Amino acid sequence: MTRFVERIRRAVVTGISVQSGISNGQPWQGRFRFTRIWVMRSGAWVMVSSHSLRIAEGK
């Protein structure tokens, strides 16, 4: 019998984050939908792509 081992080499992570900060002296806050793409390279996870978009208030 042949032993087969599959290794995960890619991951897609999505979610919603709540963020706040100060920009030009003005406070802001909002919810953001995000996507992160990770790949396994030389035994370490490396993020190769990232995207986020603010969610309109009331949604």
mmCIF file of the N, C-alpha and C atoms, coordinates in Angstrom:
data_MODEL
# 
_entry.id   MODEL 
# 
loop_
_atom_site.group_PDB 
_atom_site.id 
_atom_site.type_symbol 
_atom_site.label_atom_id 
_atom_site.label_alt_id 
_atom_site.label_comp_id 
_atom_site.label_asym_id 
_atom_site.label_entity_id 
_atom_site.label_seq_id 
_atom_site.pdbx_PDB_ins_code 
_atom_site.Cartn_x 
_atom_site.Cartn_y 
_atom_site.Cartn_z 
_atom_site.occupancy 
_atom_site.B_iso_or_equiv 
_atom_site.pdbx_formal_charge 
_atom_site.auth_seq_id 
_atom_site.auth_comp_id 
_atom_site.auth_asym_id 
_atom_site.auth_atom_id 
_atom_site.pdbx_PDB_model_num 
ATOM 1   N N  . MET A 1 1  ? 0.846   -1.178 0.000  1.00 0.00 ? 1  MET A N  1 
ATOM 2   C CA . MET A 1 1  ? 0.000   0.000  0.000  1.00 0.00 ? 1  MET A CA 1 
ATOM 3   C C  . MET A 1 1  ? 0.891   1.240  0.000  1.00 0.00 ? 1  MET A C  1 
ATOM 4   N N  . THR A 1 2  ? 0.537   2.216  -0.832 1.00 0.00 ? 2  THR A N  1 
ATOM 5   C CA . THR A 1 2  ? 1.288   3.463  -0.927 1.00 0.00 ? 2  THR A CA 1 
ATOM 6   C C  . THR A 1 2  ? 0.698   4.475  0.041  1.00 0.00 ? 2  THR A C  1 
ATOM 7   N N  . ARG A 1 3  ? 1.566   5.137  0.753  1.00 0.00 ? 3  ARG A N  1 
ATOM 8   C CA . ARG A 1 3  ? 1.105   6.149  1.707  1.00 0.00 ? 3  ARG A CA 1 
ATOM 9   C C  . ARG A 1 3  ? 1.089   7.503  1.000  1.00 0.00 ? 3  ARG A C  1 
ATOM 10  N N  . PHE A 1 4  ? -0.028  8.199  1.108  1.00 0.00 ? 4  PHE A N  1 
ATOM 11  C CA . PHE A 1 4  ? -0.196  9.501  0.464  1.00 0.00 ? 4  PHE A CA 1 
ATOM 12  C C  . PHE A 1 4  ? -0.368  10.557 1.547  1.00 0.00 ? 4  PHE A C  1 
ATOM 13  N N  . VAL A 1 5  ? 0.469   11.586 1.499  1.00 0.00 ? 5  VAL A N  1 
ATOM 14  C CA . VAL A 1 5  ? 0.366   12.691 2.452  1.00 0.00 ? 5  VAL A CA 1 
ATOM 15  C C  . VAL A 1 5  ? 0.193   13.973 1.657  1.00 0.00 ? 5  VAL A C  1 
ATOM 16  N N  . GLU A 1 6  ? -0.914  14.650 1.884  1.00 0.00 ? 6  GLU A N  1 
ATOM 17  C CA . GLU A 1 6  ? -1.163  15.924 1.213  1.00 0.00 ? 6  GLU A CA 1 
ATOM 18  C C  . GLU A 1 6  ? -0.823  17.047 2.178  1.00 0.00 ? 6  GLU A C  1 
ATOM 19  N N  . ARG A 1 7  ? -0.069  17.992 1.711  1.00 0.00 ? 7  ARG A N  1 
ATOM 20  C CA . ARG A 1 7  ? 0.311   19.127 2.544  1.00 0.00 ? 7  ARG A CA 1 
ATOM 21  C C  . ARG A 1 7  ? -0.388  20.377 2.033  1.00 0.00 ? 7  ARG A C  1 
ATOM 22  N N  . ILE A 1 8  ? -0.916  21.145 2.949  1.00 0.00 ? 8  ILE A N  1 
ATOM 23  C CA . ILE A 1 8  ? -1.572  22.399 2.594  1.00 0.00 ? 8  ILE A CA 1 
ATOM 24  C C  . ILE A 1 8  ? -0.491  23.434 2.317  1.00 0.00 ? 8  ILE A C  1 
ATOM 25  N N  . ARG A 1 9  ? -0.594  24.091 1.167  1.00 0.00 ? 9  ARG A N  1 
ATOM 26  C CA . ARG A 1 9  ? 0.412   25.074 0.776  1.00 0.00 ? 9  ARG A CA 1 
ATOM 27  C C  . ARG A 1 9  ? -0.184  26.450 0.516  1.00 0.00 ? 9  ARG A C  1 
ATOM 28  N N  . ARG A 1 10 ? -1.516  26.557 0.537  1.00 0.00 ? 10 ARG A N  1 
ATOM 29  C CA . ARG A 1 10 ? -2.181  27.834 0.290  1.00 0.00 ? 10 ARG A CA 1 
ATOM 30  C C  . ARG A 1 10 ? -3.343  27.984 1.259  1.00 0.00 ? 10 ARG A C  1 
ATOM 31  N N  . ALA A 1 11 ? -3.631  29.239 1.617  1.00 0.00 ? 11 ALA A N  1 
ATOM 32  C CA . ALA A 1 11 ? -4.777  29.506 2.488  1.00 0.00 ? 11 ALA A CA 1 
ATOM 33  C C  . ALA A 1 11 ? -5.395  30.846 2.096  1.00 0.00 ? 11 ALA A C  1 
ATOM 34  N N  . VAL A 1 12 ? -6.725  30.884 2.110  1.00 0.00 ? 12 VAL A N  1 
ATOM 35  C CA . VAL A 1 12 ? -7.465  32.122 1.880  1.00 0.00 ? 12 VAL A CA 1 
ATOM 36  C C  . VAL A 1 12 ? -8.221  32.417 3.164  1.00 0.00 ? 12 VAL A C  1 
ATOM 37  N N  . VAL A 1 13 ? -8.010  33.609 3.703  1.00 0.00 ? 13 VAL A N  1 
ATOM 38  C CA . VAL A 1 13 ? -8.646  34.012 4.954  1.00 0.00 ? 13 VAL A CA 1 
ATOM 39  C C  . VAL A 1 13 ? -9.526  35.219 4.662  1.00 0.00 ? 13 VAL A C  1 
ATOM 40  N N  . THR A 1 14 ? -10.798 35.156 5.077  1.00 0.00 ? 14 THR A N  1 
ATOM 41  C CA . THR A 1 14 ? -11.704 36.289 4.917  1.00 0.00 ? 14 THR A CA 1 
ATOM 42  C C  . THR A 1 14 ? -12.333 36.604 6.259  1.00 0.00 ? 14 THR A C  1 
ATOM 43  N N  . GLY A 1 15 ? -12.764 37.840 6.421  1.00 0.00 ? 15 GLY A N  1 
ATOM 44  C CA . GLY A 1 15 ? -13.409 38.205 7.670  1.00 0.00 ? 15 GLY A CA 1 
ATOM 45  C C  . GLY A 1 15 ? -13.822 39.659 7.686  1.00 0.00 ? 15 GLY A C  1 
ATOM 46  N N  . ILE A 1 16 ? -14.283 40.083 8.848  1.00 0.00 ? 16 ILE A N  1 
ATOM 47  C CA . ILE A 1 16 ? -14.675 41.475 9.087  1.00 0.00 ? 16 ILE A CA 1 
ATOM 48  C C  . ILE A 1 16 ? -13.910 41.958 10.303 1.00 0.00 ? 16 ILE A C  1 
ATOM 49  N N  . SER A 1 17 ? -13.338 43.154 10.184 1.00 0.00 ? 17 SER A N  1 
ATOM 50  C CA . SER A 1 17 ? -12.620 43.742 11.315 1.00 0.00 ? 17 SER A CA 1 
ATOM 51  C C  . SER A 1 17 ? -13.247 45.085 11.662 1.00 0.00 ? 17 SER A C  1 
ATOM 52  N N  . VAL A 1 18 ? -13.123 45.470 12.920 1.00 0.00 ? 18 VAL A N  1 
ATOM 53  C CA . VAL A 1 18 ? -13.554 46.790 13.388 1.00 0.00 ? 18 VAL A CA 1 
ATOM 54  C C  . VAL A 1 18 ? -12.287 47.567 13.686 1.00 0.00 ? 18 VAL A C  1 
ATOM 55  N N  . GLN A 1 19 ? -12.155 48.739 13.062 1.00 0.00 ? 19 GLN A N  1 
ATOM 56  C CA . GLN A 1 19 ? -10.936 49.527 13.200 1.00 0.00 ? 19 GLN A CA 1 
ATOM 57  C C  . GLN A 1 19 ? -11.271 50.956 13.589 1.00 0.00 ? 19 GLN A C  1 
ATOM 58  N N  . SER A 1 20 ? -10.313 51.611 14.219 1.00 0.00 ? 20 SER A N  1 
ATOM 59  C CA . SER A 1 20 ? -10.452 53.032 14.537 1.00 0.00 ? 20 SER A CA 1 
ATOM 60  C C  . SER A 1 20 ? -9.071  53.653 14.527 1.00 0.00 ? 20 SER A C  1 
ATOM 61  N N  . GLY A 1 21 ? -9.038  54.958 14.356 1.00 0.00 ? 21 GLY A N  1 
ATOM 62  C CA . GLY A 1 21 ? -7.760  55.652 14.333 1.00 0.00 ? 21 GLY A CA 1 
ATOM 63  C C  . GLY A 1 21 ? -7.966  57.150 14.272 1.00 0.00 ? 21 GLY A C  1 
ATOM 64  N N  . ILE A 1 22 ? -6.894  57.845 14.001 1.00 0.00 ? 22 ILE A N  1 
ATOM 65  C CA . ILE A 1 22 ? -6.922  59.297 13.847 1.00 0.00 ? 22 ILE A CA 1 
ATOM 66  C C  . ILE A 1 22 ? -6.226  59.623 12.538 1.00 0.00 ? 22 ILE A C  1 
ATOM 67  N N  . SER A 1 23 ? -6.888  60.412 11.703 1.00 0.00 ? 23 SER A N  1 
ATOM 68  C CA . SER A 1 23 ? -6.337  60.829 10.422 1.00 0.00 ? 23 SER A CA 1 
ATOM 69  C C  . SER A 1 23 ? -6.472  62.337 10.307 1.00 0.00 ? 23 SER A C  1 
ATOM 70  N N  . ASN A 1 24 ? -5.376  63.021 10.077 1.00 0.00 ? 24 ASN A N  1 
ATOM 71  C CA . ASN A 1 24 ? -5.376  64.490 10.004 1.00 0.00 ? 24 ASN A CA 1 
ATOM 72  C C  . ASN A 1 24 ? -6.012  65.109 11.239 1.00 0.00 ? 24 ASN A C  1 
ATOM 73  N N  . GLY A 1 25 ? -5.760  64.510 12.392 1.00 0.00 ? 25 GLY A N  1 
ATOM 74  C CA . GLY A 1 25 ? -6.275  65.025 13.655 1.00 0.00 ? 25 GLY A CA 1 
ATOM 75  C C  . GLY A 1 25 ? -7.726  64.683 13.943 1.00 0.00 ? 25 GLY A C  1 
ATOM 76  N N  . GLN A 1 26 ? -8.379  63.947 13.054 1.00 0.00 ? 26 GLN A N  1 
ATOM 77  C CA . GLN A 1 26 ? -9.793  63.603 13.214 1.00 0.00 ? 26 GLN A CA 1 
ATOM 78  C C  . GLN A 1 26 ? -9.945  62.111 13.485 1.00 0.00 ? 26 GLN A C  1 
ATOM 79  N N  . PRO A 1 27 ? -10.714 61.767 14.528 1.00 0.00 ? 27 PRO A N  1 
ATOM 80  C CA . PRO A 1 27 ? -10.936 60.344 14.797 1.00 0.00 ? 27 PRO A CA 1 
ATOM 81  C C  . PRO A 1 27 ? -11.856 59.723 13.740 1.00 0.00 ? 27 PRO A C  1 
ATOM 82  N N  . TRP A 1 28 ? -11.643 58.453 13.466 1.00 0.00 ? 28 TRP A N  1 
ATOM 83  C CA . TRP A 1 28 ? -12.511 57.714 12.555 1.00 0.00 ? 28 TRP A CA 1 
ATOM 84  C C  . TRP A 1 28 ? -12.656 56.288 13.078 1.00 0.00 ? 28 TRP A C  1 
ATOM 85  N N  . GLN A 1 29 ? -13.712 55.624 12.647 1.00 0.00 ? 29 GLN A N  1 
ATOM 86  C CA . GLN A 1 29 ? -13.914 54.216 12.967 1.00 0.00 ? 29 GLN A CA 1 
ATOM 87  C C  . GLN A 1 29 ? -14.786 53.601 11.892 1.00 0.00 ? 29 GLN A C  1 
ATOM 88  N N  . GLY A 1 30 ? -14.679 52.293 11.735 1.00 0.00 ? 30 GLY A N  1 
ATOM 89  C CA . GLY A 1 30 ? -15.491 51.625 10.735 1.00 0.00 ? 30 GLY A CA 1 
ATOM 90  C C  . GLY A 1 30 ? -15.276 50.129 10.747 1.00 0.00 ? 30 GLY A C  1 
ATOM 91  N N  . ARG A 1 31 ? -16.144 49.457 10.017 1.00 0.00 ? 31 ARG A N  1 
ATOM 92  C CA . ARG A 1 31 ? -16.031 48.010 9.822  1.00 0.00 ? 31 ARG A CA 1 
ATOM 93  C C  . ARG A 1 31 ? -15.500 47.768 8.420  1.00 0.00 ? 31 ARG A C  1 
ATOM 94  N N  . PHE A 1 32 ? -14.619 46.780 8.305  1.00 0.00 ? 32 PHE A N  1 
ATOM 95  C CA . PHE A 1 32 ? -13.972 46.482 7.036  1.00 0.00 ? 32 PHE A CA 1 
ATOM 96  C C  . PHE A 1 32 ? -14.053 44.989 6.752  1.00 0.00 ? 32 PHE A C  1 
ATOM 97  N N  . ARG A 1 33 ? -14.355 44.643 5.502  1.00 0.00 ? 33 ARG A N  1 
ATOM 98  C CA . ARG A 1 33 ? -14.301 43.254 5.050  1.00 0.00 ? 33 ARG A CA 1 
ATOM 99  C C  . ARG A 1 33 ? -12.905 43.059 4.461  1.00 0.00 ? 33 ARG A C  1 
ATOM 100 N N  . PHE A 1 34 ? -12.263 41.935 4.796  1.00 0.00 ? 34 PHE A N  1 
ATOM 101 C CA . PHE A 1 34 ? -10.897 41.728 4.314  1.00 0.00 ? 34 PHE A CA 1 
ATOM 102 C C  . PHE A 1 34 ? -10.700 40.331 3.743  1.00 0.00 ? 34 PHE A C  1 
ATOM 103 N N  . THR A 1 35 ? -9.700  40.229 2.872  1.00 0.00 ? 35 THR A N  1 
ATOM 104 C CA . THR A 1 35 ? -9.253  38.965 2.302  1.00 0.00 ? 35 THR A CA 1 
ATOM 105 C C  . THR A 1 35 ? -7.733  38.935 2.375  1.00 0.00 ? 35 THR A C  1 
ATOM 106 N N  . ARG A 1 36 ? -7.179  37.811 2.804  1.00 0.00 ? 36 ARG A N  1 
ATOM 107 C CA . ARG A 1 36 ? -5.728  37.616 2.856  1.00 0.00 ? 36 ARG A CA 1 
ATOM 108 C C  . ARG A 1 36 ? -5.412  36.292 2.160  1.00 0.00 ? 36 ARG A C  1 
ATOM 109 N N  . ILE A 1 37 ? -4.395  36.297 1.323  1.00 0.00 ? 37 ILE A N  1 
ATOM 110 C CA . ILE A 1 37 ? -3.931  35.087 0.650  1.00 0.00 ? 37 ILE A CA 1 
ATOM 111 C C  . ILE A 1 37 ? -2.549  34.750 1.207  1.00 0.00 ? 37 ILE A C  1 
ATOM 112 N N  . TRP A 1 38 ? -2.396  33.515 1.703  1.00 0.00 ? 38 TRP A N  1 
ATOM 113 C CA . TRP A 1 38 ? -1.137  33.045 2.289  1.00 0.00 ? 38 TRP A CA 1 
ATOM 114 C C  . TRP A 1 38 ? -0.640  31.844 1.501  1.00 0.00 ? 38 TRP A C  1 
ATOM 115 N N  . VAL A 1 39 ? 0.681   31.725 1.357  1.00 0.00 ? 39 VAL A N  1 
ATOM 116 C CA . VAL A 1 39 ? 1.286   30.540 0.750  1.00 0.00 ? 39 VAL A CA 1 
ATOM 117 C C  . VAL A 1 39 ? 2.430   30.060 1.641  1.00 0.00 ? 39 VAL A C  1 
ATOM 118 N N  . MET A 1 40 ? 2.673   28.763 1.584  1.00 0.00 ? 40 MET A N  1 
ATOM 119 C CA . MET A 1 40 ? 3.788   28.175 2.330  1.00 0.00 ? 40 MET A CA 1 
ATOM 120 C C  . MET A 1 40 ? 5.028   28.250 1.449  1.00 0.00 ? 40 MET A C  1 
ATOM 121 N N  . ARG A 1 41 ? 6.071   28.921 1.947  1.00 0.00 ? 41 ARG A N  1 
ATOM 122 C CA . ARG A 1 41 ? 7.337   29.040 1.215  1.00 0.00 ? 41 ARG A CA 1 
ATOM 123 C C  . ARG A 1 41 ? 8.481   28.696 2.155  1.00 0.00 ? 41 ARG A C  1 
ATOM 124 N N  . SER A 1 42 ? 9.243   27.716 1.783  1.00 0.00 ? 42 SER A N  1 
ATOM 125 C CA . SER A 1 42 ? 10.408  27.289 2.581  1.00 0.00 ? 42 SER A CA 1 
ATOM 126 C C  . SER A 1 42 ? 10.030  27.022 4.032  1.00 0.00 ? 42 SER A C  1 
ATOM 127 N N  . GLY A 1 43 ? 8.854   26.420 4.234  1.00 0.00 ? 43 GLY A N  1 
ATOM 128 C CA . GLY A 1 43 ? 8.423   26.039 5.572  1.00 0.00 ? 43 GLY A CA 1 
ATOM 129 C C  . GLY A 1 43 ? 7.811   27.145 6.400  1.00 0.00 ? 43 GLY A C  1 
ATOM 130 N N  . ALA A 1 44 ? 7.588   28.328 5.803  1.00 0.00 ? 44 ALA A N  1 
ATOM 131 C CA . ALA A 1 44 ? 6.992   29.448 6.552  1.00 0.00 ? 44 ALA A CA 1 
ATOM 132 C C  . ALA A 1 44 ? 5.815   30.021 5.765  1.00 0.00 ? 44 ALA A C  1 
ATOM 133 N N  . TRP A 1 45 ? 4.778   30.452 6.485  1.00 0.00 ? 45 TRP A N  1 
ATOM 134 C CA . TRP A 1 45 ? 3.635   31.086 5.846  1.00 0.00 ? 45 TRP A CA 1 
ATOM 135 C C  . TRP A 1 45 ? 3.987   32.527 5.496  1.00 0.00 ? 45 TRP A C  1 
ATOM 136 N N  . VAL A 1 46 ? 3.680   32.909 4.243  1.00 0.00 ? 46 VAL A N  1 
ATOM 137 C CA . VAL A 1 46 ? 3.959   34.254 3.746  1.00 0.00 ? 46 VAL A CA 1 
ATOM 138 C C  . VAL A 1 46 ? 2.671   34.811 3.148  1.00 0.00 ? 46 VAL A C  1 
ATOM 139 N N  . MET A 1 47 ? 2.263   36.023 3.575  1.00 0.00 ? 47 MET A N  1 
ATOM 140 C CA . MET A 1 47 ? 1.091   36.659 2.988  1.00 0.00 ? 47 MET A CA 1 
ATOM 141 C C  . MET A 1 47 ? 1.507   37.262 1.646  1.00 0.00 ? 47 MET A C  1 
ATOM 142 N N  . VAL A 1 48 ? 0.830   36.857 0.567  1.00 0.00 ? 48 VAL A N  1 
ATOM 143 C CA . VAL A 1 48 ? 1.190   37.325 -0.766 1.00 0.00 ? 48 VAL A CA 1 
ATOM 144 C C  . VAL A 1 48 ? 0.193   38.326 -1.329 1.00 0.00 ? 48 VAL A C  1 
ATOM 145 N N  . SER A 1 49 ? -0.982  38.434 -0.700 1.00 0.00 ? 49 SER A N  1 
ATOM 146 C CA . SER A 1 49 ? -1.978  39.386 -1.163 1.00 0.00 ? 49 SER A CA 1 
ATOM 147 C C  . SER A 1 49 ? -2.885  39.767 -0.007 1.00 0.00 ? 49 SER A C  1 
ATOM 148 N N  . SER A 1 50 ? -3.310  41.026 -0.009 1.00 0.00 ? 50 SER A N  1 
ATOM 149 C CA . SER A 1 50 ? -4.190  41.526 1.041  1.00 0.00 ? 50 SER A CA 1 
ATOM 150 C C  . SER A 1 50 ? -5.117  42.570 0.438  1.00 0.00 ? 50 SER A C  1 
ATOM 151 N N  . HIS A 1 51 ? -6.382  42.546 0.853  1.00 0.00 ? 51 HIS A N  1 
ATOM 152 C CA . HIS A 1 51 ? -7.347  43.528 0.370  1.00 0.00 ? 51 HIS A CA 1 
ATOM 153 C C  . HIS A 1 51 ? -8.348  43.793 1.475  1.00 0.00 ? 51 HIS A C  1 
ATOM 154 N N  . SER A 1 52 ? -8.743  45.052 1.629  1.00 0.00 ? 52 SER A N  1 
ATOM 155 C CA . SER A 1 52 ? -9.821  45.372 2.568  1.00 0.00 ? 52 SER A CA 1 
ATOM 156 C C  . SER A 1 52 ? -10.674 46.480 1.975  1.00 0.00 ? 52 SER A C  1 
ATOM 157 N N  . LEU A 1 53 ? -11.941 46.474 2.371  1.00 0.00 ? 53 LEU A N  1 
ATOM 158 C CA . LEU A 1 53 ? -12.904 47.435 1.860  1.00 0.00 ? 53 LEU A CA 1 
ATOM 159 C C  . LEU A 1 53 ? -13.820 47.837 3.002  1.00 0.00 ? 53 LEU A C  1 
ATOM 160 N N  . ARG A 1 54 ? -14.006 49.141 3.178  1.00 0.00 ? 54 ARG A N  1 
ATOM 161 C CA . ARG A 1 54 ? -14.877 49.622 4.248  1.00 0.00 ? 54 ARG A CA 1 
ATOM 162 C C  . ARG A 1 54 ? -16.325 49.247 3.947  1.00 0.00 ? 54 ARG A C  1 
ATOM 163 N N  . ILE A 1 55 ? -17.029 48.772 4.956  1.00 0.00 ? 55 ILE A N  1 
ATOM 164 C CA . ILE A 1 55 ? -18.440 48.420 4.839  1.00 0.00 ? 55 ILE A CA 1 
ATOM 165 C C  . ILE A 1 55 ? -19.253 49.672 5.129  1.00 0.00 ? 55 ILE A C  1 
ATOM 166 N N  . ALA A 1 56 ? -20.181 49.996 4.239  1.00 0.00 ? 56 ALA A N  1 
ATOM 167 C CA . ALA A 1 56 ? -21.013 51.182 4.424  1.00 0.00 ? 56 ALA A CA 1 
ATOM 168 C C  . ALA A 1 56 ? -21.786 51.083 5.731  1.00 0.00 ? 56 ALA A C  1 
ATOM 169 N N  . GLU A 1 57 ? -21.931 52.205 6.422  1.00 0.00 ? 57 GLU A N  1 
ATOM 170 C CA . GLU A 1 57 ? -22.671 52.213 7.687  1.00 0.00 ? 57 GLU A CA 1 
ATOM 171 C C  . GLU A 1 57 ? -24.111 51.804 7.444  1.00 0.00 ? 57 GLU A C  1 
ATOM 172 N N  . GLY A 1 58 ? -24.673 51.065 8.399  1.00 0.00 ? 58 GLY A N  1 
ATOM 173 C CA . GLY A 1 58 ? -26.046 50.598 8.277  1.00 0.00 ? 58 GLY A CA 1 
ATOM 174 C C  . GLY A 1 58 ? -26.176 49.283 7.535  1.00 0.00 ? 58 GLY A C  1 
ATOM 175 N N  . LYS A 1 59 ? -25.080 48.717 7.079  1.00 0.00 ? 59 LYS A N  1 
ATOM 176 C CA . LYS A 1 59 ? -25.114 47.441 6.341  1.00 0.00 ? 59 LYS A CA 1 
ATOM 177 C C  . LYS A 1 59 ? -24.782 46.299 7.266  1.00 0.00 ? 59 LYS A C  1 
# 
